[in-house]
Amino acid sequence: MAWSAPIAKSEGRVSARDLGAYPVTVALSALTCALAPAYTVRWHIGSYPSTLLEAGIVLSVASFAVESWRLRALPALRSPFTWPAALFLVAAAIAVVVAPDKRAALGIYRAYFVEPIAFYFVVKTIVTSYGRALLLLAGLGVSGLVVALANAAVVLDAMRHHELNAALTAPVAIYMTPNAVPLFLVPLIAVAGSIVLFAEGRRERLLAGAFVVIAVAATLLSFSRGGYLTLAVVAIALAAAHPRRLWLLGGAAVAAIVVIFIPAINRRLAVEVDFTSPSNTLVGRSMLWSATLQMLRGHPIFGAGLSGFAQAIAPIWNPHHSDRFIYPHNFVLTFWSETGLLGLAAFVWTMVKGFIESWRGWRSKIPGWRAIELGVFIALIGVIVHGLVDVPYFKNDLSFEFWVLLGLVAAGRSAASARTA
């Protein structure tokens, strides 16, 4: 018999009820959320490669199994995302079989599909109250602050020493590229911004507001043009959802104009209207997309397989370009190349379900939950927008963040069902 707990009405505070069933798993899961960028901390157990993030996921899942056994409870496998997740796993497994490097493909399969989806089912089961949802979001917030502050520090230090050329790639901390900073932060900005605008508890609004200020500043300092576009879309969506939308949209427009005229950002954006510049994103991306489509004509059904893009595109791309890419920097082409048409269909199905369920959660008007649900809805919009020019899923922290947010949506829908039962 599946276990179910009453919904705690804690108005943003962690109550005793929130620490009832699965107390160890809840604590470990929140800690794992705080470790999202720690996939960069790597080691080997014999020949088996692992990361600090993976250790957190494994411990959380193991704790969940033990506490479920002690409760005589079965995991709640029925959810809005169960079948899309199953299709994801099947498609990615096929992509391992067709991949040129099976060992690398298995590592990606484990880190980007099996572990995040397993964690999704943990989140969906243990988050039985708004307070628990806030605990996990606080963990993601901690990881976001680490990314934001570390990256802002190195960029500001480069500015202080007059070593920053805004027309080129900015320095980066933790990650390998500055684009990874907004890829991780902007979905969290969407959720935190929704909490600021729509949550009822003063404490969570203040904490979320502080996070938004720091994360937006770090996104601006990443000098990622895809990040700027996605941040603008997220801001517009948040403002449009609020009753005072005209005031908020006006304020956002003024803020955008001020930001555009900041000299370093202005120089960075000017590159995008100079089609002769080698740093122009659209020119470079369009050439990469054209080469990818040419490659996919030879692999139309299964793509190149997990980790197979660089090898498959090499005969087309390498003779003419010095840049080397492991993904085509577009979510449609990336999923097609990495997981074939079946994996692309699984991603589209997952996104459609995510939009439908998070919108229903927003419309259900359950205090607290509705702010989270709207935040995830807008975060998914951000994934699509940023995914037009980058890779919003195929990284340890991004796939993990994606399935945690979907887990919170599923938990919110369970809360709504329990409320109306």
Secondary structure, DSSP 4 states (H G I P E B T S, - for coil): -B---PPP--TTS--TGGGSSSHHHHHHHHHHHHTGGGGGSEEEETTEEEEHHHHHHHHHHHHHHHHHHHHT-B----STTHHHHHHHHHHHHHHHHH-S-HHHHHHHHIIIIIHHHHHHHHHHHH--SHHHHHHHHHHHHHHHHHHHHHHHHHHHHHHHTT---TTSPPP-SSSSSTTHHHHHHHHHHHHHHHHHHH-S-HHHHHHHHHHHHHHHHHHHHTT-HHHHHHHHHHHHHHHHHSTTHHHHHHHHHHHHHHHHTSHHHHHHHHGGG-TT-TT-HHHHHHHHHHHHHHHHTTSTTTTT-TT-HHHHHHHHHTTT-S---SS-SSHHHHHHHHHHHHHHHHHHHHHHHHHHHHHHHHHHT-TTHHHHHHHHHHHHHHHHHHHTTS-SSSSHHHHHHHHHHHHHHHHHHHHHHHHH-
